[in-house]
Amino acid sequence: VRDRVRTKMERDILVEVNHPFIVKLHYAFQTEGKLYLILDFLRGGDLFTRLSKEVMFTEDDVKFYLAELALALDHLHSLGIIYRDLKPENILLDEEGHIKLTDFGLSKESIDHEKKAYSFCGTVEYMAPEVVNRRGHTQSADWWSFGVLMFEMLTGTLPFQGKDRKETMTMILKAKLGMPQFLSPEAQSLLRMLFKRNPANRLGAGPDGVEEIKRHAFFSKIDWNKLYRREIHPPFKPATGRPEDTFYFDPEFTAKTPKDSPGIPPSANAHQLFRGFSFVAIASDDESQAMQTVGVHSIVQQLHRNSIQFTDGYEVKEDIGVGSYSICKRCIHKVSNMEYAVKIIDKSKRDPTEEIEILLRYGQHPNIITLKDVYDDGKYVYVVTELMKGGELLDKILRQKFFSEREASAVLFTITKTVEYLHAQGV
């Protein structure tokens, strides 16, 4: 249950944020037993991999990464979000070398009237003292973690690290910080101001928030407006090869055979929790053009990385509807034996991308059909949905010969409310 709540929280946060240094959510959707978040693919890998290869960065490198990170954290804080899991593994690099903050599974969006959260979560070495002692923490905890990250990037070591978890927590609460003297006076000053055990005294915790950090001498050469517009050249640009290159990622993961997560049947509570989970990002003009080029194929690839065919998973049965560009048939899922409907669309007659995107985004509405799966064999697109055993409304009216005003009123009320909902969403 906790994992489900965190997944829903992560989706909600990603929908809300829009920032050049935070990973972008393009789609969120669900099938019967699984949830999908479609995010940017960042070919530069994570900061941890680069740090492990170089041991430590120059102060100018650190200054750049921390400045972009400060803007990303400030954006989250402005939305009332505590990030809570800051570490090099969660900072990715795009193909230009700019950072993107990712992984919001431990972030906290709703906090109590004192704006405090009380969960004990995160990676212990990066935790602020107030997180360790569980007395309640605010967004100021992120600035302590920011300091830990700065120390690690500058020195190649963590500021507080014992032989085990318990000793590390004790050091975070009590140990004196050993400040390396090879660091510049400005770097030492910023670290001391971030490593304040009283969160109220920590830089960034005051009424000016991130402006306190931006004004610090360590960042004196940063043009913050240029930085936000991504006009400052990153210190490291990943070598760009083919789009599918993965050499900036740990071979431990890239050597594995890609598999879809094993899905277990969701409970009724899970269905309720994830109502409204689906999401499609609003694309810019450039992105819209790209989307038309990639079309439904991109969506299908995300669902079926190993290019399985529709007939591998489903047994096709009788026709249940025929249109000018598509035919609808009953089908049975071979593994679960569940009945579904499949709409088979001729791609030469109609591009189904927009229809699929709308179903992905709004299919959880109680009066909009639920999308279960999508396949593309090059000539036809197979859109699998729930099976509506009541058939078409027109057939029902023709069978009855008489359709009462009361029945018509109920049907039109439902249609009106559903169309109103779609119009409110811009459809």
N, C-alpha and C positions, 0 to 999 in steps of 0.2 A: 504494500500500500504506500509506503514511504517513497519508493522509487516512482510510483505512478504520480504522486503529488509533485515530486521534484521535476518530472518530465513535463507536467502541465505548467508548472511554474516557469521552467526554462522556456517553453513555447510562448507563454504570456509576456515574458521579459523581452524575448527576441522580436516579438511583434511590435512592442512599444518603442524599442531603441532604433535610432537612425543616426549613425555616426561614422565618419571615415575610418576610425580606428577600432571599430567593433564589427565582428563578423555579421554578415547579413543573412537573414532568413528569407528564402525565396518561396518555399512551400512548406506547409505542415498538413499532413493528411493521415488518414488511418484506414486500414483494412480491418477485416473481422477481428483479428487477434494481434495486430501490430500498429505501432505509431511510427511515423516517419517525419524527420525534420530535414529538409533539403537546404544546405548551407553553401556559402562560397567554398570553392576548392582552392586552398592557398598553397601554392606549389613550393614556397620557400621553406616549408617545414616549421618547426617550433624553435623558440629562442633557446630552449634547453639543449637541443642538438647542436646548435651553433656554439653555445657556451662550453659544452663538453669537449668540443674539438679545439677551441681556442683557450680554454681554461679560464681566462679573464679578458675583459674588453678594455679598450682605452677609455679615458674619461670622456672624450668627445663622443665616442660610440654610445656610452651609457647615457650621456646627456640627451642625445637624440631619442633613444628608446624610451627613457623615463618621461621626457616631455610629451611624446605622443600618448604614452600610457596615462599621464596625469589628465590630459584632455578627455580620454575615454572614461576614466573613473569619475571625473567631474560630471560628465553627461549622465552616467548611471545615478550618481548622488542627486542630481537635479530632478530625477524621476522618483526619488525616494527609495532607491535600490542600494543595498549593501552587497558588494561583490563576494567577499569572504573566501575566495579560493585563489588568491593571487600567487602565482609561481611561474617559472619560465616555461613549463610544459603547456600552460594555457595562453601563452602569447605567441601567436603565429606570425609568419612573414609572408606578405604577398609577393608577386613576381617582381615588383619594383623594390622591395626591401622595407616597405612600411609595415607597421605592426597591425595586428587585428586581435583584439581580446575575444576569447571564446570560452565555452563551457560555463553555463549559468545554472548548472544543476544544484549548486549549494547557495546560490544567491538568495537574498531575502528581500521580498517586495513589500509585504505588509508588516509593519512594526507597531508596537503598542503606543499609547498616548505619550510616553516619554521618548518615543522614537528609538527604542532599544529592542534588540533581539537577544535571545538567551540560549540559542542552540550551540552545542559544542561541535563545530564542524570545520573542515578545512584540513590542510596539511600542517601538522603540528609545528614544524620548524618555522613556518611563516605566520603563525598565530600571534595576535596581540595578547598582552597580559590579561586584559579584561575578557577575552574569549576563553583563555586557559582557566581563569578562576570562576567563570560562569556567573559573573555578577551583572551581566547585561552589557551589550556593546552597541555602538552606533557606527555610522559611516567612518568615523575616525579610526576604527580598526583597520580599514583598508590602507590608511596612510602608514601605519606601522608595517604592514606587509610590503608596502611600497619601499620602505626603508630596508627591509630584509633583502628584497630583490636588488636594490641598489648596491648594498654591501656585497652580495654574492657576485654580481656582475663585475664589480671593481676589484675584488680580491680572489675570486675563485673558491671561496669558502663561505659557510653560513655563520652568522654572528653568534647564534646560540644553538649548539648541537652537542648533546650528551651521548653517552654510550647506549642509552635506550630512551624510549618515549617519556618515561617518568622523569628522568634526569634532564632531558631537554626542556620539559615544562617548568621544572624548578629553576633552571637557568634563565628562562624567559621572564620568570617572576622576580628573580633576585640577583642574578649574576651581573657583575660589572662588565661593560662592553670594552673589549680590547680593541682600541682604535689603531689600525695600521698607520704608521707615520709617513709612509710613501704616498699617501693620498694628499691631494691639494687641501689647503686650509678651507676652501669653499665646500669641498666634498665632505670633509670632516664636520664642518659646521652644520650642513644639511642633515647628515646622519644623526648627529646629536639631537637636533630639533625634531626629527621623526621618531627617535627612540625615547620618547617620554612615556614612562609607565603610567602616569596620570593622563588619560586620554584628553582631558580638557586642556592640558598644556601642550599638546602635540601640534606641530605645524599642520595646517589644513583644517584643524578643528574649530578655529575661531569664526567669527561672523563673516569674514571675507572668504572663507573656504579655500578653494584651490588658488585664489589670487595670492594668498600668503606664500604658497609654494612657488608660483610663477615669478614672484618678486625676489626670491632668494638669489644671492650672488652666483650660486652654482649655475643658474639658468640665464645669466645676464646677457649672453650672446644669442639667445633664442629669440627669433621673431615669431611670436605666437600666432599672428594672423597668417603668415606664410606657411607656418607649420600645419595649421588646420586645413589650409587649402592644398596641402601635400606638395608645396612648391620647394621645400628643402630636400636636397638629394640625400637619401639614406646612405649610411656609411658602408653598407654591404648590399650588393644586388645579386640575388641568386642567379646562377647561370641558367639561361633559358634555352631549353631544347624543345622536345616535342611536348604537346599539351599534357600527355599522360605520364611524363617523367616523374619518378618518385624518389630520386636519389637524395633528397633532403629529408627523407623520413627514415625512421629506424627500421633496418632490415628484419628485426624481430617481428614486425607487423606486416611489412610489405611482402615478406616471403610466404605468408600464409595464403591458403586458397580462400578467395572471397566466398563468404556464405551469408545468406540472409539470417537474421536472428531467429532462433527457434521460438515460435509463437505459441503461447498457451491460451486456451479459451478464456476470454475475459469474463469477469463476473458482472452482475447487473450493476453493482456499484461503480465498476470501471466505466461502463457505458455512460453513466450519469456524469462521472467526473470529467470525461473527455467530450461531452457535448459541446459543440462549437470549437473543437480543436483545429479543424481544417482552416487553412489560411493561404492566400496567394498574395505575394508582394505586388504593389503597384509599380509597374515597370516604367522607366523613362522611355523617351522616343527611340533612343538607340537600342535599349534592351528589348523593346517591343519588336523592332525589326529583326533582331537576333532571334527572338523567340519564334517569329514566323518562320525563320529559316530552319531552326532546330525542331520546332513544333512538338507534336505528340511523341516523337521518337525519344526526346530527352526525358519525358515523364516515364515512358515505358522502361528506359534503361535504368532509371532509379529504382523501379520496382523489380525488374528482372535482369540483374547484371549478367546472368549466363544465357540470355537470349532464348529462354524456353518458349515453346509454341503454345498457343491457346489449347490445342487438342491434347497436349501433354498433361494438362491439369484438369480439363473438363470434358465431359461426354455430351455431345450435342444431341438435342431431341427435336421435337416438332416445332413448326413455325407458330408464333403467337401474335405476329404483327408484321405488316409489310408497308414500307414507305417508298418514296421516289428515289432515295439515295441509300437506303438501308433496309435491313431485314432483322426482325427480332425473333429469337428462338429461346425455348426453354433449354436449360443445360444443368448438368449435375456435376458438382465438384467431386473428383474421383477419390480424394482422401477422406473428406468429411461426409460424403454422400448427401450434402445439402443441395437444395434446388435453388437455382438463380435464373435470371434472364440475361441473355447476351444480345447486345445490339451490334450487328456486323455492318460497318460503314465502308462504303467504297470510296477510297481516298481520291480517286480521279474525279469524283462528283462533288465531294464536300470535304473541307478541312475540319476535322472534329476537335481541334486543339482548344478552341474557346469553350465549347460545350463541356469538355473534360475538366478544364480549369474551374469552371463554375461549379460543377459537381464536386470537385475536390474541396472547394472552399465552402460550399453551402449545403453539402449533402447530409449534414447532421441535423438540419432543420426537420421537425417532425412531419412536414408535408411536402418535402422534396425527396425524391428517390435517392437512396444511398448507393454510392459507387463502391464496388467491392474490388475491382481489378481492371487493368487495361493491358491489352496485347497489341502488337503491330507486326504484321508479317510482310510489310512492304507494300502490298496491294490493298489490304483491308485492315481496319482497326476494330478490335473486339472490346467493347465496353461492357463489362460485367456488372450488373446491379442486382439489388434485391428483386425477388419475383413477386409481383403484385397479382395474387391469385384471383382477385375480383375482376380482372380484365379491364377493358376500356369503358369509360362512362357512356359513350355513344351506344355501345352494344347493350349495356344495361337498360338504357332508355328504350331502345328498339324492342328488347325482349319484353319489357313491362307494358309497352304500348301507351301507358299513361304514367306521367311523372308529376307528382303533386307539387303544389306551390311550396309546401313545407319542405319537401325533399330538395327542391331547386334552391330554396333559400339557404339551407344548410350547406349545400355544395358551393354556392356562390360566395357565401361568407368565408369558407375555408380558402377558396381561390383568391378572393380579394385580400385577405390577411397575408397570404403567401406572396402574392405579387407586390403588396405594400412593403413587405420585408426585403424583397429583392431590389426594389426601387431605392429603398433606404441605403442599401449596400452599393448603389451605383450600377446595378445591372439593368 
